[in-house]
Amino acid sequence: MTDLAKQPDTATSETFADRLLGASIPARDARLRLVRLDDTLAEILAAHNYPPAIRHVLAEALVIAALVGGLIGEGEDAGDDGGAGQMTIQAQTKAGVVKLLVCDYRQGALRGYADFDAEGLAELGANPSLAALFGEGFLAITFDVPERGGRYQGIVPLEGDSLAEACERYFQQSEQVPTMVRIAVRAEGTRTLAAGLLAQHLPDGEVGRERLHVRQNFPEWEHVQVMASSIRHEELLEEDISLEALVWRLFHEEEEVRVFPGAALSRGCRCSVEHYESVLGRFPEAEKAEMHDENGDILVDCAFCSKVLAIAV
């Protein structure tokens, strides 16, 4: 953990892409998570030939998955790999062209997939709105953390202009934790770069006090929110600026800002022959026989990585 009481030494500040950075502002009862996705995002998007609009919204969802998933284990106490557990984001629709969008995070491993109506998407033009993409949709965020009592889920409507807004609404409604999320995505030819910042009031800061949402004035959080909101998309995506330097730019006037490295990120599809053999081994023999192809194998198609595995069971 590093204390940013003075401007960080750029020679030792190494957090640029594909690794989470955590920070806390003790005097403000606030925490931050920052991330910039580059190679990891490229690997995930390369699994399918997504059109630009789908690449953009899936990139945004993957940034959110990294930021929110990075909260598991609280960073400072969890070590470089974060806490054990999994966080899943799932967006579904009733009348939108995106049928399903799902991302998950587990100890630095990210994966994501989007299923969509290609013909319907083509009719929407170059820059479709969130409402056009998802229609009457909802966003479900699920935490599966055994050490915290298991699985719990919150669901909010997909309203507003971005998935980031829906994520903020989830924390406000499901956890009553004031949260600000900023996401930036940029396409450069076939390359997509995405980054994000999450600022959050620390739940521990409310122990013994009224919750923020029932109080009229909470200047400490309002200050953090205003400062964090001032970050520009160009700054988040600037590859030559470390994430530590971004924290310094925003909060260098604070008496104390603590930063700590989060998990290194990678494409984390967990499909394997061994995994599917274990899953299929639970099926009755009669059901497995119906799944066999002419070669006696069961073909399993992984939507996340676009692989087809032949399982001999």
LINHU-V155665 format. One record per run of one state. SS is the DSSP state (~ for helix, > for strand, _ for the rest). FROM is the first residue (numbers start at 1). LEN is the number of residues. Records with the same first field share a line. If there is no record, write none. Layout:
BEGIN
SS = FROM-LEN, FROM-LEN
END
This chain:
BEGIN
_ = 1-1, 4-15, 29-1, 38-1, 46-6, 70-16, 93-5, 107-2, 117-1, 123-7, 135-3, 149-1, 158-5, 175-4, 189-2, 202-1, 207-5, 215-4, 230-3, 238-5, 252-6, 265-1, 268-5, 281-4, 292-6, 303-4, 312-2
> = 2-2, 19-7, 30-8, 86-7, 98-9, 109-8, 138-8, 150-8, 179-10, 191-11, 258-7, 266-2, 298-5, 307-5
~ = 26-3, 39-7, 52-18, 118-5, 130-5, 146-3, 163-12, 203-4, 212-3, 219-11, 233-5, 243-9, 273-8, 285-7
END
